[in-house]
Amino acid sequence: MKMAIAKSTTALSLSAAFVLAAGPSHAEKWDMPMAYSASNFHSETGAEFAACITEGTGGEIEVVTHPGGSLFAGDDIKRAVQTGQAPIGERLLSSHQNENALFGYDSVPFLATSFDDAEKLWTAARPSLEEILAEQNLTLLYSVPWPPQGLYFDREVNSVEDMEGIKFRSYNNATARLAELTGMLPVSIEAAEISQAFATGVAESMISSGATGYDRKVWESLSHFYEVDAWLPRNYVFVNSDVWDGVSDANKEVVLTCAETAAEVGLQRSKDYTQFTVDGLREGGMTVEPASDQLKADLVQIGATMSADWLESAGDEGAAVIDAFKAAQ
């Protein structure tokens, strides 16, 4: 794991060296709010991306990351960047699904359940997402997937029937709908609040990657993790378009080169982190296993309902994304 991170760091450093610009003539600081803890692999990749820009522009643009919701809470990050309160930021893409259904393309259950398929689906969806973001004064820089999503509980669960009345952490429209269809009770909880929510009983379950559970040491409150590989949601990094328009062509090349490298590094880090964190959950004392046949069957049925819901909301644009994705398989 440490070796993988070291190689990733080197890649971003080399990227910065390759595009190194002349010394700063007019330095500006870009504060970059991020929702997840500094130790999370998305935040680590973001910090290296920031350093790559700072070094590559010769200090003309100094990017400083603020992880863990320390500058803006997760739900406020996108609005802060849109309105110029922060020039750049990172957020979970599907958290904006209430604005436009297309933002939730990556949370359609059992559509893309592997890293390869998730990348193909991203390629299919990206042009439409960039158009939507442009209308919101935002420019997309890069995106990194989370590991496949599994189900966490504070008890053994063998069917959807067993989920009735369980308090479930919700973080986007898809998870709220999942709670509704399984009879669980959705509770909106930001990533930075997960540990406290489980410790105090505000929530008793969630759907998330092994990475989130491992980072938050959820084995202190939860007992079971079921590997269902429901979907691979994505975080994305975006910049205020007015700010971006004011960046020199040379520095834009630096930022885009660093962004491309960050996407590659982040993807590999997510892959490496998948087994590492699942093993960590097990070492922490959790029961880690595939879902039972009954639970799988129940979830597939629910997934079909959620997929139909999403397609209805996303309309022709959503259908076009799915068609492009299927054509690439």
C-alpha positions, 0 to 999 in steps of 0.5 A: 500500500505504501509503495503504491502511494509512493509511486503515485506521489512520484507521478504527480511530482514528475507531472509538475516538473514536466510542465514547470513554468517560469517564476511567479510574476503575479501569485494568487492563492486558490483555497480548495475545500474538500469534504473527506478527511485528510487521510482519505485517498481522494484528499491525498490525491487532491493534495498532490494535485494542489502541490503539482499546480503550485510547483508547475506554475512556479508559484503563480497559482498556489493551491491549498487544500482544506479537507474534512469540511474544514472550510465549507461543509460538504453540501456547501462546497459546490455552491461556494465555488459557483459563487466565487467564495472559493475558486476550486473544490471537490465534491461527491458528484451524485450529491447534486442529483436533486439539481439534475438527474444526470449527476446521479448517473454513477449511482444507478444500482448494478449498472457499472459494478467494476472499475473498467465499467465505471470508467466506460460509464464516466466516458459516456457521461462526461460530455453531458456533465461538462455542459451542465456544469458550464451552465453553472459557472463551473469547469470540470478538471478531473474525477476519481471513482470510489471503490465498489459500494457495500452495505454496512450494518450493526447486525446480521442481515440476510434479506431486505425484510431484515432491514425494516426500520434500520436507521440508514445513512443517506448521502444522495437521492439514490441512497434515500430511495434505497432506504425507502424501497428497503423500509429503512429510515434515511438519515442525512449524514456528511462523511465527516460526521459518520463516526459520531453518528454511528457511535451515538446511534443516530445511524445504524447502517450505510452503503459505502465503500470499504475505504469510508468504513476503514477511514472512519473505523466503523468497526467500533460501532458496526459489525457487518459489511456485505460486498454487494458492489452496487455502484462506484460513485465518483468525486470530482474536482471543479473550478469556478469558470470566471476564475478559469477564464482568467488563467493564462494559457501556460498555466491552464496547461499546467492545471490540465496536465496535473488534473490528468495525472491526478485522475490516473493516480486516483484511479489506481489508488482506488483500485489498490485501496479496495482490497486493503480497506476490506482487509482492514475492516476484517482486521478491525473485527467486522464480519466481511462477506458476500450478501446472501442469495436472498439479499442479492435477489432482493437488491437486484429487484430493487436495483431494477426499480431504481434504474427505471426511476433514474431513466425516467428522471434523466430522460433522453440525455440519461438514455443516451448515456446508457446507450453509449456505455452499452455500446462501449462494452 
